[in-house]
Amino acid sequence: MKKRNLPILILIGMSSVSCATILTGTSDDVTFTSNPSGASVFVKNVEKCKTPCNVTVQRTLSKSTAELKLDGYQDQSVKLEKTFNPVSLVNILIGGAIGVAVDAATGSLTKYQKKTYEVELEAK
C-alpha cells in the first residue's frame, strides 16, 4: 500500500514547487495617474503608456522604478513599493529549495504592495 502512495506523494510535492509563481503569477497591474495627465510612463526604459493608465509590471527581486515624462515638466522617478508574497511560504514549508529558487527567479517571492501611484509633475 505504501508503494502505491509514493507516486501520488511525488506528484503532490512536484505540483507545489514554485507555488507562488503558479498561484499569483509573475507580474502585477499598476495604475499611474499624473497632474497634468498625458505623461509618458517608462518602466525599464521602455515607454508603456500615457497617464492615466494601467501597466503590467514584471515582479523582480531588484528595485523597480517607473519614470514619468511630459514636455515642459521635470521627469519624475517613482519607486515601486514591494512586499513579501505570503504564498511563497508554501514553498518554504513544502516545496523546499527548488520551489523557493523558482519563485525567486521569477520574482514571485515579492508582489507590488502599492497598486496606484498619483504623481504631481513640476513645471521646468
Protein Blocks (a to p, Z undefined) as FASTA:
>chain_A
ZZmmmmmmmmmmmmmgoklmmmnojbdcdddddddehiacdeehiafbdcdddddddddf
bdcddddddehiacddddddddddfklmmmmmmnommlmmmmmmnopmpccfblcdcddd
ddZZ
